[in-house]
Amino acid sequence: MIDTLTSTPFFGLGLTLLCWFLAVKLQKRTGLLVCNPVLVAAMLVIAVMVVFRIPLENYNAGGDIIKMLLAPATAVLALNVYQQRAVLKRYFWPVVLGCFVGSLVSVLAELLCRMFQTEASLVNSLLPKSVTTAIAVSISESAGGLPGLTAASVCVTGIEGAMLAPLFAKLFHVTDPVAEGVAIGACSHAVGTSKALEIGPLQGAMSSIALCVCGIITSVLAMFFTV
């Protein structure tokens, strides 16, 4: 009975939307950083599947539809960059330099993997962890990485950035909205950008720009750092 109900595409879509709705409600009610909607929604989906012993293939029947929308959603980000072209023009070199340094530091994390003699497939999977999922998965696949591991690392990175960004901004006295937005977008991509939008419109705009610019820079750097 359960297998019949969960084998349709509507199950994966419905479960994801329901868990996201509950996660957003929880975050608004509690206001806690740990109650990040992406983290809570993912945990709820996993819990439902484990408790009811639902095969991953059943969820993917609908979940793959959401995955298919990642690439168009990433392309649409170009519209935000265009809308913020005046801001980008004003802070062009600081933004580009900040994104380059952020992307370089993220890619250099590969050195830690090499120090611990990690397999090449794992190294290439973790290499693009700080860019948005659609770009990261493409980089990982072209380098022989594991797309599933890449997607998971991107989610973890984004959630950590969204949770810790406000704390680090206070800790290091970052008050400039441009610097704050670029930092969030460079290290925690789309999930961090959603948090930046909550902090302020300029932070959100700069985070969106940094997200796109870092995706381009990381794609280029990956050609030189893949194992």
Sequence and secondary structure as in RCSB ss.txt:
>XXXX:A:sequence
MIDTLTSTPFFGLGLTLLCWFLAVKLQKRTGLLVCNPVLVAAMLVIAVMVVFRIPLENYNAGGDIIKMLLAPATA
VLALNVYQQRAVLKRYFWPVVLGCFVGSLVSVLAELLCRMFQTEASLVNSLLPKSVTTAIAVSISESAGGLPGLT
AASVCVTGIEGAMLAPLFAKLFHVTDPVAEGVAIGACSHAVGTSKALEIGPLQGAMSSIALCVCGIITSVLAMFF
TV
>XXXX:A:secstr
 HHHHHTSHHHHHHHHHHHHHHHHHHHHHH  GGG HHHHHHHHHHHHHHHTT  HHHHHHHHHHHHHTHHHHHH
HHHHHHHHTHHHHHHTHHHHHHHHHHHHHHHHHTHHHHHHTT  HHHHHHHTTTTS HHHHHHHHHHTT  HHHH
HHHHHHHHHHHHHHHHHHHHHTT   HHHHHHHHHHHHHHHHHHHHHHH HHHHHHHHHHHHHHHHHHHHHHHHH
  
